[in-house]
Amino acid sequence: MLFLAKLFGILTLVWFYLTAKNHNAPLINWSVIGLIGYWLTWWLAKMVLVVPLADLVPKHSVVEFLLTQMPVVCAVVACFLIRKRLIASLPSAE
């Protein structure tokens, strides 16, 4: 089930790299920031959401799958906000 988490982690790395390349920003810095932001948010969401809710939801395969994917959704949303903040911090090219 962690396949999606790993896949989105790699896609986040590529996403931040390409965004930095398009904005002439430091490529490695942005990639590392995106990856750390993704995995930190994923881990926090797992500890805060999945672990407490695991015993409360019914043991149905669909419910368990959706519950285990909640950290991925939270991490992608956090990466979107991190990317938005990095782009906003760039000096404007006027």
C-alpha positions in Angstrom: 0.0 0.0 0.0 3.0 2.3 0.3 3.4 2.1 -3.4 1.4 5.3 -3.9 3.3 7.1 -1.2 6.6 6.2 -2.8 5.3 7.1 -6.3 4.1 10.5 -5.2 7.4 11.1 -3.3 9.3 10.6 -6.6 6.8 12.7 -8.5 7.1 15.4 -5.9 10.9 15.4 -6.4 10.4 15.8 -10.2 7.7 18.4 -9.8 9.9 20.6 -7.6 12.9 20.1 -9.9 11.0 21.1 -13.0 9.4 24.1 -11.3 12.8 25.3 -10.1 14.1 24.9 -13.7 11.3 26.9 -15.1 11.8 29.7 -12.6 15.6 29.7 -12.8 15.8 28.8 -9.1 18.3 26.5 -7.3 17.4 23.0 -8.6 18.7 20.8 -5.8 17.5 23.1 -3.0 14.0 23.1 -4.3 14.0 19.4 -4.9 15.2 18.6 -1.4 12.7 21.1 0.2 9.9 19.5 -1.7 10.9 15.9 -0.8 11.5 16.8 2.9 8.2 18.6 3.0 6.4 15.6 1.4 7.9 12.9 3.7 7.6 15.0 6.9 3.9 15.8 6.2 3.3 12.1 5.2 4.8 10.9 8.5 2.9 13.5 10.6 -0.4 12.7 8.9 0.2 9.0 9.5 0.9 9.5 13.2 -1.9 12.0 13.7 -4.7 10.6 11.4 -4.1 6.9 10.6 -2.8 5.5 13.8 -5.7 6.9 16.0 -8.4 6.1 13.4 -7.2 2.6 12.6 -9.1 1.0 15.4 -12.2 3.1 14.9 -13.0 2.2 11.3 -14.4 -1.1 10.2 -12.0 -3.7 8.9 -13.1 -3.4 5.3 -10.5 -3.4 2.5 -11.8 -0.2 0.9 -12.0 1.7 4.1 -8.5 0.5 5.1 -7.1 1.5 1.7 -8.7 5.0 1.9 -7.4 5.5 5.4 -3.9 4.5 4.5 -3.9 6.9 1.6 -4.9 9.9 3.7 -1.2 10.8 4.5 -0.5 10.9 0.7 -3.3 13.4 0.1 -2.2 15.5 3.0 1.4 15.4 1.8 0.5 16.4 -1.7 -1.6 19.4 -0.5 1.3 20.4 1.7 3.7 20.2 -1.2 1.4 22.4 -3.3 1.4 25.0 -0.6 5.2 24.8 -0.2 5.7 25.1 -3.9 3.3 28.1 -4.0 5.3 29.7 -1.2 8.7 29.1 -2.9 7.4 30.7 -6.2 6.0 33.7 -4.3 9.4 34.2 -2.6 11.2 34.6 -5.9 12.1 38.1 -6.9 9.8 39.4 -9.6 11.2 39.7 -13.1 10.1 43.2 -14.1 
